[in-house]
Each structure stands twice: as C-alpha cells, then as structure tokens.
Amino acid sequence: MRLLGQSTTTSDVNVYTGDANYVHDQGNASDTWVVTHNLNKFCSVSVVDTANTVVIGEIEYNSVNQATIKFRSSFAGKAYFN
C-alpha cells in the first residue's frame, strides 16, 4: 500500500518524501514573475496580491524547477507552489 507523499526505491522499500512546497514573495510590482522553486516537479500554483485576493495568471512551466507567471497588470504579492 502506498500513501500520498510516498515513493518506492529500487529496493522496493517505501520511503516517505513528504509534500514539498514553496512560497514566493514578489515584493516589487511586476506583470511577469519568474520563480525558481527547486521542488523538482510541475507544481500547482496559487497567487494572491498584497490584500490576499486571489489573482489568476498564465503559468508557463520553464522546467520542473522554474515557472513564469504572466498577469494583465503589475502587482506585488505571493505565489504558493505545491
């Protein structure tokens, strides 16, 4: 039986890997955020502005460790990578 957050090694022993996440703090207002999260996976992403209002952007996965998020206007806020 495998639980979420587990992976099987080559010796077929289950090793718990946990659920890694990353919070990007975009302090300067911008309409394009390039985020290196180093989670080694294509993450789900949620973005909020400084008022904690959810903002929808276009996400491009540059690699398993970096994403570019584009918005219609510039703002500062946070991006949550899971």
Sequence and secondary structure as in RCSB ss.txt:
>XXXX:A:sequence
MRLLGQSTTTSDVNVYTGDANYVHDQGNASDTWVVTHNLNKFCSVSVVDTANTVVIGEIEYNSVNQATIKFRSSF
AGKAYFN
>XXXX:A:secstr
   TTEEE TT  EEE     EEEEEEEEEEEEEEE   SS   EEEEETT  B   EEEEEETTEEEEEEEEEE
EEEEEE 
